Amino acid sequence: MMNYPIYISSSSDDEDDEVQEKPINSQQPETATIIKDERRIYEAALQDLNQPKTEKDLPHGVLSVPLMRHQKIALEWMRQKERSYNNCLGGILADDQGLGKTISIIALILLQKLKSQSRHSKRRRSRRSGGTLVVCPASVVKQWAKELDDKVSLEHKLSVLVYHGSKRTNDPVELAKYDVVVTTYALVTNEVLQPSSSQRRFSGALGRVRWSRVVLDEAQTIKNHQTQVAKACSGLNAKRRWCLSGTPIQNEVWDLFSYFRFLRYHPYAERCFFSQRIMVPIKNNRLRGYKKLQAILRAILLRRTKDTLLDGQPILHLPPKTVTLTKAEFSPEEFAFYKGLEAASQSEFKAYADAGTVSKNYVDILVMLLRLRQACDHPQLVRSSEESAVEPVRHGDFTSTKIKAVMETLESLEKQVKTLVFSQWTGMLDLVEYNFVKNGVTFRRLDGTMSLAARDKAVKEFNNDPSVQVMLMSLKAGNLGLNMVSASHVIILDLWWNPTTEDQAIDRAHRIGQTQAVTVTRITIKNTVEERILALQETKRIVVASALGEDPGELSATRLTEQDLGYLFFGVKQENL
């Protein structure tokens, strides 16, 4: 069992308070202690349920934009969570994408700073006691820095450091001077000693500061508790901890364990207790188990969607969003190629199933599914992958059905309409780009291979240059945190197992600041694996809704099971083969 420090609220909630650490006993707590902890959590959940949502605002002139009502409620909620120790200091702000979680956190930072400035008798902050550390994907580092500058009035500016690049300081005392330090998950992984590691490797500057607060933006990045990034984030030394995510559960309930471990949300921060007190009840009785999970979450999680009502009114008045599913048909050449690939894949999968070796060959099976999905986009993606993993995609004159659909969609739009085009594969982006160049479409591109400066330049040019019609975006690099409200049309070229990834991509355009109606085109191919992925996406949506209390459904989504794989290959459950 891992030993993690608990950060306990001190007598002052001043930002200069030293972190107080209390080691956890390596022995398992008594059952009576766990029950007492859970009772306290349920009482907090009941209190949160029954009390009206109170609001907190900053003095006039501190922010350059006024807080919306739901953001004022979030500010007061976060303030209370940071002041009263109730199993953890902090929580999960899980508002839907585009509802302004960033400005809510900025308001919290400013509120704490104003309070500390009003105390003339405050203790002096120790040399390594820092301010707020914001950890985010590389694609939104510059956007965080911009928001911290733009949203704060000149008189109340925060000192902000973007901690990134080869010339960054290695002095923790230097980092501790700033009100806010913005960095990436990759750097945290490299610089923070992991509590579970027996190897005492060097800890960089990030790991040697006692942070007043750590904020994980797009916190679903740490959803797999076994990854190095999740362990490193949990190893950060901080008094207050926050997770920001519009999609806190993406695959399964186990995603929550990594957040609970980071937050020090006891007793559920220990894997054995998370399993005993959350997973086992869900397994034994799904309805009751999910009700218990909702209570556990209510004590530390605040979530509002774009459909949430306050006093009978929507919390946010956004233009409408229309999603259209386009089911296209293969050309004869594509159909023949796909059917041959599908037949070979089915035969290979059936051989594994008959031999009882599906689990042993899980990775190979996923590769077969990958090839089928790529064949739905363009045969060239499969051929290039088979010939050489590093060979660049060759541009030929063949235009796939999906690329034709993209071109037809763009031609149907008025010239002033800006469009985001998402694909999972950079090879597909290459092929679409080739057709854009050939047809004179003005575009910019954003994918994970680009530097931060190049990404920032592409976003600015797309948002500000009227002549740039399209932004080509990698689904993974472009679905997190970016503000692209200049676009009013979104095209999703290929389906992802998890619908929340697509939702995040769509919400780059449908968010605060959007003034136009947003239309979304999802392009799929009839009678292929993509139709089965659509069905699996609905299962994922149900488990998220069940855990968050947004839907009465009781299904649970997990790692793709053998039955799921059989369904994807054959359209029937494996037991029926």
Buried (B, 14 or more C-beta within 10 A) or exposed (E): EBEBBBBEBEEEBBBBBBBEEEEBEEEEBEEEEBEEBBEEBBEBBEEBEEEEBEBBBBEEEBBEEEBBBBBBBBBBBBBBBBEEEBBBBBBBBBBBBBBBBBBBBBBBBBBBBEBBEEEEEBEEBBEBBBBBBBBBBBBBBBBBBBBBEEBBBEEBEBEBBBBBEEEBEEEBBBBBBBBBBBBBBBBBBBBBBBBEEEEEEEBBBBBBBBBBBBBBBBBBBBBBBEBBBBBBBBBBBBBBBBBBBBBBBBBBBBBBBBBBBBBBBBBBBBBEBBBBBBBEBBEEEBEEBBBBBBBBBBBBBBBBBBEBEBEEEEBBEBEEBEBEEBBBEBBEEBBEBBBEBBEEBBEBBBEBBEEEEBEEBBEEBEEBBBBBBBBBBBBBBBBBBEEEEEEEBEBEEEBBBBBBBBBEBBEEBEEEBBBBBBBBBBBBBBBBBBBBEEEEBEBBBBBEEBEBEBBBBBBEEBBEEEEBBBBBBBBBBBBBBBBBBBBBBBBBBBBBBBBBBBBBBBBBBBBBEBEBEBBBBBBBBEBBBBBBBBEBBEBBBBBBBBBBBBBEBBBBBEEBEBEBBBBBBBEEBBEEE
